[in-house]
Amino acid sequence: MKVLKIIVLLACMQLASCQTKRETGFVLEKKKLYYNNKEIALGMPVEQFTDAMGMYDRINIDSSGGSMSRTWYWKKEKYEAYFNNEKKKYVIFLNNEDKFNFDTMEELTSKYGKYDSIEEIKSPLRIEKLFIWDELGVSLSAYPETNIVGNIFIQTLHLNKSRELDLGLVKNLEEERGLPLTAETKEKRKNDKWFFNRRPKKEYAGNFTFNGKTINLKKVGYTGWEKAIEELGIVGSDYDPPGDSPQWSRWIRVHSDMYLTLSRFNNENEYRALSRDKVGEFDCVKDIVIWWNRTDDVQ
């Protein structure tokens, strides 16, 4: 009888251990998220999130908006004018076309007369705070004032492997000839640096589990898109994203507020992709984004 009790006790202990054991890495199970067996969630304080993920490596803060846009109207002629920020010119719209570029509004009104009214629209100032785990390949957006977790970004393919970047580290042809950089080159370099600084320095190479099915992103590799979604069991139409291109991502609706997207990258016909002659063939999971479906969320 005593031996039987011991056997039953050991069986219960083993069962309890199996029930509490979860895969390492990111796990989506029964509408809950875990990292290395610790529960994480959108909407939790960043400080609580770091208990599971460890301390982040850096913070990136960006601001956008806060600017004033103006439109000038000529009622009788039905003209409209606006300021083109890219060209730094005033442009008038007439006969269904943009016509003429002017350096000042005074130049424009001297040609077309005084406008009848002006409309001013101020875009709200938006501040985005990113917490970045460079070594892990993970970042998250947060509400700046409250440090509440917004969206979680898991980088499985680094940006510099998916697109041609100009970070100013190598002189281009203009610089080698001692010529000033064109406006287009300056703008591209600025945008590329902005994108690069927002991304982790390394790729996430750990496990990802969905409903008991696990893949290892490192083993999946740079040509394993089909293998990844098949092994996770997210091939059917239930996981088609909105729109007409389900082959380029998988979309998991966790619950009414939280969704998860796996994005695909194939460098055969991708715009701005690095040449296959340089980097080889890519057809892989580019990133995994766990996002909050709320209008006030930080994107």
N, C-alpha and C positions, 0 to 999 in steps of 0.2 A: 504493500500500500504506500509506503514511504517512497519507494523508487518510482511508483506511478505519479505521485505528486510532483517529484522533482522533474520528471519528463514533461509533465503538463506545464510546469513553471518555465522550463527552458523553451518550450514551444511558444508560449505566450510572449516571452522576451524576444524571441527571434521574429515573431509576427509584428510586434510593436516596432522593432528595429527596421523591418522592411517597410512598414507603413510611414515611418518618419524619414527614411532615407530618400534623398533627392539627388539628381545629377548636379555636378559642379557646373559653374558658368551660369548663363542666363536660362531660367526655366519659366515657362508659361504653363501653368497647371491649374485647372479648375478656376479659371478667371483671376488667378493671382500670379504675381511676379516674384521671382526669387533670384538672388545672386549668391552663389556658393552657400546655399541652404538658408540664407537670411532673406526675409521678405522685404521687398522694396515696392514703392508705389508712386504713381504720379500724384502730386498734391501733398506729398510729405515734405517736411523741412529738409533742406539740403544737409544740415548737420546730422539728421537721422539717416539720410541716404549714405553719408560717408562711413557710418558704422558698418555697413555691408561692403561698400566699395573700397574703403580706404581713403586717405586724404588725396584730394585732387592736386595736380601739378601746377596749374595756373588758372587765372581768371581772365577772360576776354570780355571787354565791355564795348558795345557799339551803340550808337544812337542814330536814329533816322527821323525824318519828318521835321516838324517844327518850322517849315518854310511857308512862305506866302506865294500862292499862284494868282496871277491876275489875267483877266480877259477883258479886252476893250471892244465896245460895240458901236457900230454905225447903223442906226435904226433904218433910215431911208434906203441906204445902199445895201444893207444886209451884209456888211463886212464884219469880220472879227479879226482881232490881232492878239498875239500872245508872245511870250518871250521863250525862245528856244535855248534851254540851259546848255545843251551840248555844243551848239554852234555859237552861243553867246550873242545871239542876234534877235531882233524883233521881227516877227513874221506876220504878214497880213493874209487872211484867208478870204478869197473872193472867187466867184465862178467855180466853186467846188474844188479849188486848188490853192495850195500855199504859194504865195507870190512874194517875191522880193524879200531881201534881208536888209534890215536897217540896224545901224549901230546904236541909235537912240530913238526914243519915242518921239522926240522933237522932229527928227528927220522924217519919220513916218507921217506925222500929222501935217507937216508942211506939204506933203504930196497929196494926202487924201482928206485933209481937213480935220477939224476937231471932232473927236468921238462924242457920242451921246451919253454913254454910261460905261461904268467899269464894275466888274464883278471880282471880288477878292475872296479867295478860299484858303484858309490856313489849315495845313495838315497837322494832326496831333503829333507831338514829340513822343517818340517811342524809343525806350532804352532797353536793350537786350543784354543780359548777363549770362555768359557761358562759363560753366565750370568744366575744365578739360583734364582728363586723365590721359596724358600723352603715352605712357608706357602700355596702358591697357587698351588704348584705341577707342575710348568712350568719352562722350561729352554730354552735357545736359543743359538745357536752357532753364532759366529761373526768373521768377518775378523779382525785379531788383529790390523793391521795398520790403518784401516779406521773406525772400529766399525760399520760396516754395518751388518744388520741382515741377517743371513744365514738361517738355519733350525730352526723351532719351535717345541719343544718336550713337549707334554702334558702327564704327567704321571697319568694314571688312576688305575694302580696297582703297589704298591711299590715293588722294587726289592727284598726286604727281605721276601716278601710273595710268590714270584714266584720261588726262587731258594735258595739252602742251601749256606749260606755265612759263611766264616771263617774270621772274622775281628779281631781275636786275643783277644776278650773280655772274652772268656772262655778258660781255659786251656784244651788242648786236652790230649789224653792218654800219648803221649810222654812226654809232659811237667809235667804231674802229677807224672810220674816215674823218673823225673829228667834227661831225655834223651834229646840230642840235636834234634832240628827239622830236618826232612828230607828235601832234596832239593825240593821235590814235594810239601810238606806242605808250605814251604816258598814261593814258586812260586804261589800256589793257594791263600794264604793269601794276597800276594802282588796284584794279579789280582782282588781279591774280594774287597779289599779296594779301588782300582782304580775305579772300576765300581760304588761302593757305593758312593764315594765322588762326582761323576759326576751327581748323581741323586738328585732331590729335596727330602727333608725330609718327605714331605707329599704327598698325592694323590689329584689330581684335582677332586673335587666333585660338580662342577657347571654344567651349561647347555652347550649343544652343539647343534647348529642348522644348518641344511643343507636344502636350498631351502624351507624355511618355516616350516620344520618339526623339532621338538625339542625333545631331550632327556635330562634327568637329570642323570648324571653319578652316583650320590650317590643312587638315587632310582633304577637305573638299577641293581646295586649291583654286586656281584661276580659270579653270575650264569646267567647274562642277555645278553650274546652275541647275541643270536638269536633275542631277543626282541629289542635290540638296533639297529641292522641293518634293521629290519623290520620297526620299527617306523621312521627311517631316510629314508627309501625307497631306500636302496642301496643293495638290494638282488640279482638283476638280473645280467646277464653276462656282462652288460655294466660296471660293477664295479669289474670284475674279474682282479686280478693283473697278471702281466706277470708270466709265469711258470705254473706248474701243480698242485698248491695247493691253489686254490681260496677260499677254506673253512677256511683258516687260516688268511686271511686278506681281507679288502675291499680297493679299490684303486680308488680315485676320481681324474680325470684329470681336473684341474681347467682351465688352459690354457697351452700353449706350454712350459712355463718355470716352472709353479707351479703345484705340485701334493699334494695330501693328502692321507695318509694311516692310516687305523684303523687296529691294530694288535690284534689277538685273543690269549688268553692263556687258555689252558685246562690242569689241572694238573693230568689227568688220566694217560697219557703216556708220558708226557713231560720229556725230559732229564734234570736231576739235579733238578727236581721239589721237593718241600717239600711234605712229605707224607700227603695224605688226612686224615689220622688218626690224624695228628697234626693240620692241618689248615682247614679241611673241603673241600668241593667240590668247585672247581673254574672252570668256563667256562665263561670268561668275556672279555671285552675290556681291553687289557693290556696297550696300549698307543695310542695316536693320534699324528702323525708326519706330519707337514706341511713342505714340502721340495722343494728346488729350484733345478730344473733339469738343472744344469749347471756344466760343467766339472771343473770349477775353484771354485766351492762352497766348504764351510767347511762342512764336514760331521759330 
